[in-house]
Each structure stands twice: as structure tokens, then as C-alpha cells.
Amino acid sequence: MLKIGDIEMKNQVVLAPMAGVCNSAFRLTVKEFGAGLVCAEMVSDKGIVLQNDRTLDMLYIDEREKPLSLQIFGGEKETLVQAAKYVDKNTNADIIDINMGCPVPKITKCDAGAKWLLDPNKIYEMVSAVVDAVEKPVTVKMRMGWDDEHIFAIENAQAVERAGGKAIALHGRTRVQMYEGQANWDIIRDVKQAVTIPVIGNGDVQTPQDAKRMLDETGADGVMIGRAALGNPWMIYRTVNYLETGELMGEPTAREKIDVSILHLDRLIALKNEHIAVREMRKHAAWYMKGIRGNARIRNGINECTKRDQYVSLVTNFADEVEAEEQNAHQVG
Ligand SMILES: Cc1cc2nc3c(=O)[nH]c(=O)nc-3n(C[C@H](O)[C@H](O)[C@H](O)COP(=O)(O)O)c2cc1C
């Protein structure tokens, strides 16, 4: 089983941190679908230190989400440590995660995110400073390297372990790859063999069978799922079930997807407000509707919604139509 510090997860399935996605509304929904651990979207250390209102809002955690890992990013030791201390004392997160994978120039230019991957000594210095300053377990999420010429995954993971880090999540891509190409799972196996702390494998797990294959092939202690869970918390539920029983459950119906999208929207409204939530829901809705036949006909409508009730009536009518069409097809067939 996956255990980080003293925190024991009920299974090995982990929701990946995703900026703009993994707020409390989505995390709680995914948790209810059985995730062993949910990760929050990355939060800026400087935003925390400067007590920026919007940043502090990102630290909200519902008790029902726990165990939860809260990720911070930064490039300077002083602010990173200060932010970690704040999270340690003022939030109900169970784990403090440090981002060492974010590839976007806005972040790497500040010597944060994936930039650290070039320097195991910096990793050691930064992680030990945070570990010494907090009580909660500290973990790191990293990519395997900067580019093909600089793959220091093993050295970097060992630096995390020496510094007192309690687990590593490893995305098998370089920074330069961004999201291109295929994630390298061999490096996850190599890192797992090189450290004694838990390793969580990540990258391109698209189906429950992929999750099992990653665990089997790499020996990782956990499997982290990102994009496959967008608009699809069933991916988490089906994976947990497949790993436990070997049985592959069916995909959700259109009605189920639409009902959960409404629950997600209601949670976003409670978290933010209707104006922001309905707009934010547009991208989630596109993910929820993926795979439903005829979804193109409500795409524009969703993007024009500004009120909860508009969204609910649009998608509920759509679910009614899809069900009627399926019934007709069934009768004809
Ligand atoms: C929309 C989006 C936002 C992301 N934000 C973060 C983030 O805040 N912190 C982080 O460590 N990784 C972030 N990632 C990377 C994911 O956690 C994960 O490593 C990556 O998507 C590969 O896993 P997957 O193939 O299962 O999607 C993000 C990915 C996506 C698609």
C-alpha cells in the first residue's frame, strides 16, 4: 500500500496536481470516486508569503478530501521555506509537495519548477531547508530531466531522499518534451530501484489497464493520473476497482456524466461564485461531454452559459435527447 510518512492511503491511485483544475470542487468529486490521494494545483510561494487573497483562497481544503497533498512552487529558498511553514501551520493539508516539474517558461525563468532538475545540489539544499522547517511530510513531484542530454532523475531522486523527502512522484518526460512523445516508464523503474522512499509513477496512464501495467512494470508504490481524469472521475473509480478485483467496469452513461458535471458546477459555485464558476465550468463541461454522441450540438450553448440554471437545463435536455435516441436505436435494432 502507499504510505507517505505516517499517512497511509487506502489505495495506490493518486489524482495528479493540475493547475486550474484541481481545486476543492474537483478534488472532492474525485475523492468520492475513490482516489487514495488527491493533489491540489500548484500554489506560488510568493503569493502565500505576500498573502495574496486569491492565492490564499487556493489553500482551502474540505476535510472530506483528506488525505491531500498541497503543492507549492518557487525558486528561492527563503520564500519557499516561508510558504511551506505557512501551509504547515495554517492548512489542513496532510503533505507538502514541492513542484519540480512545471515546464512553462513563466515558472522556469524564476528558477522554479523543472529548472531545478539540472542541479541535484540545489534540490538537496531546497528540500532539506523545507523539511527542517515543517512538521508535515514533504514530497517532490519531478520530471525525469531537463532534456535528453540532462536526465538526472536518479541523482535528483537520491538528493530528495537524502534531504528527508518522504516520497517522489515522477513524470517520465523531460522539460523540453512538455507533453509531447511518450512518457518513459523505464526511468520510473530505475528511480524506484535507486531510492527507498515511495515512488509514484506518472505519465500517460489512460486506462485502468495502463495503471496496472505501470505498477507491474516499474514496481512503483502508486500510480498518478492526470489528463485521463479530466471530466472523468470514473477513470479513478474504474482504476481502483480494476486494481482491486481485476474486473473492468463499463464507461459511464451520458446521464451519469451530466449529473456529475452539475455536482461539480455546484461545488465550484460554492467555492467561487456563480459568475466565475459557470465560466470555469466551460472547459470541464467539454471534458465531461467527450465521447457522448452528438455533443457538438451543445458545445456553443455551453460556452455561452453565464448562469447555473442555463447550464443545467441545457445539459439535462441533452441527456434526455441522448437517452431518447438510444431508445429509438434500440427499438429499431
Ligand atoms: C492542465 C494541467 C495542469 C497541470 N498542472 C500541474 C501542476 O500544477 N503541478 C504539477 O506538478 N503538474 C502539473 N501538471 C502535470 C500533471 O500533474 C502530470 O504530471 C502530467 O499531466 C502527466 O500525467 P498524465 O499523462 O496522467 O496527464 C499539469 C498537467 C495538466 C494537463
Ligand as a Chemical Component Dictionary entry (heavy atoms), coordinates in Angstrom:
data_LIG
# 
_chem_comp.id                   LIG 
_chem_comp.type                 NON-POLYMER 
_chem_comp.pdbx_formal_charge   0 
_chem_comp.three_letter_code    LIG 
# 
loop_
_chem_comp_atom.comp_id 
_chem_comp_atom.atom_id 
_chem_comp_atom.alt_atom_id 
_chem_comp_atom.type_symbol 
_chem_comp_atom.charge 
_chem_comp_atom.model_Cartn_x 
_chem_comp_atom.model_Cartn_y 
_chem_comp_atom.model_Cartn_z 
_chem_comp_atom.pdbx_ordinal 
LIG C1  C1  C 0 -3.969 21.210 -17.160 1  
LIG C2  C2  C 0 -2.736 20.660 -16.461 2  
LIG C3  C3  C 0 -2.239 21.329 -15.360 3  
LIG C4  C4  C 0 -1.120 20.824 -14.682 4  
LIG N1  N1  N 0 -0.683 21.466 -13.553 5  
LIG C5  C5  C 0 0.304  20.893 -12.798 6  
LIG C6  C6  C 0 0.652  21.433 -11.531 7  
LIG O1  O1  O 0 0.053  22.414 -11.042 8  
LIG N2  N2  N 0 1.674  20.830 -10.851 9  
LIG C7  C7  C 0 2.325  19.728 -11.334 10 
LIG O2  O2  O 0 3.238  19.212 -10.682 11 
LIG N3  N3  N 0 1.996  19.187 -12.529 12 
LIG C8  C8  C 0 1.001  19.728 -13.247 13 
LIG N4  N4  N 0 0.599  19.128 -14.413 14 
LIG C9  C9  C 0 1.237  17.869 -14.826 15 
LIG C10 C10 C 0 0.429  16.668 -14.335 16 
LIG O3  O3  O 0 0.402  16.627 -12.918 17 
LIG C11 C11 C 0 1.028  15.341 -14.860 18 
LIG O4  O4  O 0 2.357  15.239 -14.422 19 
LIG C12 C12 C 0 1.006  15.246 -16.382 20 
LIG O5  O5  O 0 -0.238 15.673 -16.907 21 
LIG C13 C13 C 0 1.309  13.830 -16.859 22 
LIG O6  O6  O 0 0.350  12.924 -16.371 23 
LIG P1  P1  P 0 -0.874 12.374 -17.311 24 
LIG O7  O7  O 0 -0.232 11.765 -18.536 25 
LIG O8  O8  O 0 -1.588 11.373 -16.447 26 
LIG O9  O9  O 0 -1.721 13.565 -17.653 27 
LIG C14 C14 C 0 -0.480 19.635 -15.133 28 
LIG C15 C15 C 0 -0.993 18.984 -16.260 29 
LIG C16 C16 C 0 -2.104 19.471 -16.912 30 
LIG C17 C17 C 0 -2.644 18.722 -18.099 31 
# 
loop_
_chem_comp_bond.comp_id 
_chem_comp_bond.atom_id_1 
_chem_comp_bond.atom_id_2 
_chem_comp_bond.value_order 
_chem_comp_bond.pdbx_ordinal 
LIG C1  C2  SING 1  
LIG C2  C3  SING 2  
LIG C2  C16 DOUB 3  
LIG C3  C4  DOUB 4  
LIG C4  N1  SING 5  
LIG C4  C14 SING 6  
LIG N1  C5  DOUB 7  
LIG C5  C6  SING 8  
LIG C5  C8  SING 9  
LIG C6  O1  DOUB 10 
LIG C6  N2  SING 11 
LIG N2  C7  SING 12 
LIG C7  O2  DOUB 13 
LIG C7  N3  SING 14 
LIG N3  C8  DOUB 15 
LIG C8  N4  SING 16 
LIG N4  C9  SING 17 
LIG N4  C14 SING 18 
LIG C9  C10 SING 19 
LIG C10 O3  SING 20 
LIG C10 C11 SING 21 
LIG C11 O4  SING 22 
LIG C11 C12 SING 23 
LIG C12 O5  SING 24 
LIG C12 C13 SING 25 
LIG C13 O6  SING 26 
LIG O6  P1  SING 27 
LIG P1  O7  DOUB 28 
LIG P1  O8  SING 29 
LIG P1  O9  SING 30 
LIG C14 C15 DOUB 31 
LIG C15 C16 SING 32 
LIG C16 C17 SING 33 
# 
